[in-house]
Amino acid sequence: MSNRLLILVFIITSTISNAQVFTKSMFARKPIINLENFDKQRIHFGFYLGFNNYDFKIDKKYDGQDILVDSQMGFNVGLIANLRLTEHFDLRFEPGLSYGQRNLHFQNISDPVDALREVKSTYIHFPLLLKFSSKRIGNVKPYLIGGVSNSLNLTSNSDSVDDNSADRFRMINNSSNYEMGVGIDLYFEYFKFSPSIRGVFGMKNELIPDNDPNSPWTGNIDKMSTRGIFINFAFH
């Protein structure tokens, strides 16, 4: 028991010590400049991990028959290829894989089973982004990022002849988006860490309507497009 206590004390002490060193190196009045020439590279690479929260923007043909969207937390993983254009501008290609789920609740359907559609989506995501960075201050550099992306939906059911009457919700398998967000580059001794938050907004109608034009599921939907929030943690 005493050995475990000693180990726990050691871990806590080490963590506090490392946190103090990190704080001093990052935010001291004259911090040690890490990776001073890192951003002068013409091309560099990295990877990212993160979370997403996908939603739907639904335009209805007429009022009534509300459709509630229950967004579930998903995950992202991908690679980063960065091309330096100028001191403040970079071009980014960030191919990745993202998984998310949206549960649709159709208020006009009384049967609880038929009223629920679980829309699980696995996307191969291809964003091409322009990054604008502020001037670096010590080991910190905020940035804005935005651009366009294309998403391939591997679970769209676009080729299915069945529709919601057979419990099959269908979407197109290729969608276009625009993206914009903010982030911050933190320079450590051996790598650059970049947390960011980004909005993704679909530009197409992604719904494939049911075969019956008066379907209780899709009959009142004029347009349905993806929107979402990505929180990514990038390592370079």
C-alpha positions in Angstrom: 0.0 0.0 0.0 2.8 2.4 0.9 4.6 1.7 -2.4 1.4 2.5 -4.4 1.1 5.7 -2.4 4.7 6.7 -3.2 4.2 6.0 -6.9 1.0 8.1 -6.9 2.8 11.0 -5.1 5.7 10.7 -7.6 3.3 10.8 -10.6 1.4 13.9 -9.2 4.6 15.7 -8.4 6.0 15.0 -11.9 2.8 16.2 -13.5 2.8 19.4 -11.6 6.5 20.0 -12.3 6.0 19.4 -16.0 3.0 21.7 -16.1 5.0 24.4 -14.5 7.8 24.0 -17.0 5.3 24.1 -19.9 3.7 27.2 -18.5 7.0 29.0 -18.1 8.3 28.0 -21.5 5.0 29.0 -23.3 4.0 32.2 -21.5 7.1 33.6 -19.9 8.1 37.1 -20.7 11.1 35.8 -22.6 10.3 32.2 -23.4 12.6 29.7 -24.9 11.7 29.7 -28.6 10.9 26.2 -29.7 11.1 25.1 -33.4 12.1 28.5 -34.4 12.4 27.7 -38.1 9.7 25.1 -38.4 7.2 27.3 -40.3 9.9 28.3 -42.8 9.7 24.9 -44.4 8.2 24.9 -47.9 6.3 21.7 -47.2 5.6 19.8 -44.0 3.3 17.0 -42.9 1.3 16.0 -39.8 -1.8 14.2 -38.6 -4.9 14.9 -36.6 -7.4 13.2 -34.3 -10.6 14.7 -33.1 -14.3 14.8 -32.5 -17.3 15.9 -34.6 -20.9 16.7 -34.1 -22.9 16.3 -37.3 -26.3 17.8 -37.8 -28.8 18.4 -40.6 -30.1 21.6 -41.9 -33.6 20.7 -43.1 -35.8 23.0 -45.3 -39.4 21.9 -45.3 -42.0 22.3 -48.1 -44.6 23.5 -45.7 -45.1 24.2 -42.0 -45.9 21.4 -39.5 -44.6 17.9 -39.3 -41.5 18.8 -37.4 -38.4 16.6 -37.8 -36.1 16.7 -34.8 -32.4 16.0 -35.2 -30.5 14.3 -32.3 -26.8 14.7 -33.0 -24.4 12.1 -31.7 -20.7 12.6 -31.0 -18.4 11.1 -33.6 -14.6 11.0 -34.4 -12.2 12.2 -37.0 -8.7 11.0 -38.0 -6.6 12.1 -40.9 -3.4 13.4 -42.4 -2.1 17.0 -43.1 0.0 18.3 -46.0 0.9 21.9 -45.6 2.3 24.2 -48.4 3.8 27.5 -47.3 2.8 30.3 -49.6 3.9 33.4 -47.6 4.8 34.3 -44.1 1.2 34.4 -43.1 -0.6 32.1 -45.6 -0.5 28.4 -46.1 -2.4 26.0 -48.3 -3.6 22.8 -46.5 -4.8 19.5 -47.8 -6.3 17.4 -44.9 -7.7 14.0 -46.2 -9.3 12.0 -43.5 -12.0 9.7 -42.2 -14.9 10.8 -40.1 -17.7 8.9 -38.5 -20.9 10.4 -37.1 -24.5 9.6 -36.3 -27.7 11.6 -36.5 -31.0 10.3 -35.2 -34.1 11.7 -37.0 -37.4 11.8 -35.1 -40.4 12.3 -37.3 -43.1 13.9 -35.2 -45.9 13.2 -37.6 -45.5 9.4 -37.2 -47.2 7.8 -34.2 -45.4 4.5 -34.2 -42.1 5.0 -32.2 -40.2 2.5 -34.3 -41.2 4.1 -37.7 -40.7 7.6 -36.3 -37.0 7.0 -35.6 -34.3 6.8 -38.3 -30.7 6.3 -37.2 -28.5 7.9 -39.9 -25.0 6.6 -39.4 -22.4 8.1 -41.8 -18.8 7.2 -42.6 -17.2 9.9 -44.7 -13.9 10.1 -46.6 -13.3 13.8 -46.3 -11.1 15.9 -48.7 -10.7 19.5 -47.5 -8.6 22.0 -49.4 -8.1 24.9 -47.0 -6.3 28.3 -46.8 -4.7 29.1 -43.5 -4.1 32.7 -42.3 -1.7 32.9 -39.3 -1.0 35.9 -37.2 2.4 36.9 -36.1 4.0 34.3 -33.8 4.3 35.5 -30.2 6.8 33.3 -28.3 5.6 29.8 -28.8 2.0 30.7 -29.7 0.5 31.6 -33.0 -3.3 31.9 -33.6 -4.8 31.3 -37.0 -8.0 31.4 -39.1 -8.7 28.6 -41.6 -11.3 28.1 -44.3 -12.0 26.6 -47.7 -14.0 23.9 -49.5 -14.2 20.1 -49.1 -15.7 17.1 -50.8 -17.1 14.2 -48.8 -17.7 10.6 -49.9 -20.4 9.0 -47.8 -19.6 5.3 -47.6 -22.9 4.5 -45.9 -25.3 6.6 -47.9 -27.6 3.7 -49.2 -27.6 5.7 -52.5 -27.7 2.5 -54.6 -30.6 0.9 -52.6 -34.0 0.4 -54.3 -35.5 0.2 -50.8 -36.5 3.3 -49.0 -37.9 4.3 -45.6 -40.9 2.0 -46.1 -38.3 -0.8 -45.7 -36.4 1.1 -43.0 -33.7 2.4 -45.4 -32.8 6.1 -45.2 -31.1 7.2 -48.4 -28.6 10.0 -49.1 -26.3 10.9 -52.0 -22.8 9.5 -51.7 -20.9 12.7 -52.8 -21.4 16.1 -51.2 -19.6 19.5 -51.3 -19.0 21.7 -48.3 -17.5 25.0 -47.3 -15.5 25.2 -44.0 -14.2 27.9 -41.7 -12.7 27.9 -38.3 -10.0 29.0 -35.8 -7.1 27.4 -34.1 -3.8 28.0 -32.4 -0.3 26.6 -33.0 1.6 25.7 -29.9 5.3 25.1 -30.4 6.9 22.4 -28.2 10.5 21.3 -28.1 10.0 18.4 -30.6 6.7 19.0 -32.3 4.0 21.6 -33.0 0.5 21.0 -31.5 -2.5 22.7 -33.1 -6.0 22.4 -31.5 -8.8 23.9 -33.7 -12.5 24.2 -34.0 -14.2 24.3 -37.4 -17.7 24.5 -38.9 -18.6 22.4 -41.9 -21.6 23.4 -44.0 -23.0 21.3 -46.8 -23.9 23.0 -50.1 -26.0 20.3 -51.8 -29.3 18.7 -51.1 -28.2 15.3 -49.8 -31.6 13.6 -49.5 -32.7 10.9 -51.9 -36.5 11.0 -51.6 -38.6 8.0 -51.0 -40.3 6.4 -54.0 -43.7 7.6 -52.8 -43.9 11.4 -53.2 -46.3 11.6 -50.2 -44.0 9.6 -48.0 -44.4 10.5 -44.3 -40.6 10.6 -44.0 -39.4 12.6 -47.0 -42.5 14.0 -48.5 -42.2 17.3 -46.7 -38.5 17.7 -47.0 -37.5 20.2 -49.7 -33.7 20.2 -48.9 -31.5 18.4 -46.4 -27.8 19.3 -46.1 -25.1 18.4 -43.6 -23.6 20.8 -41.2 -21.3 20.0 -38.3 -18.6 21.1 -35.9 -15.1 19.5 -35.9 -12.8 19.8 -32.9 -9.4 18.5 -34.1 -6.0 18.1 -32.4 -3.2 18.2 -34.9 0.4 17.2 -34.5 3.2 18.3 -36.9 
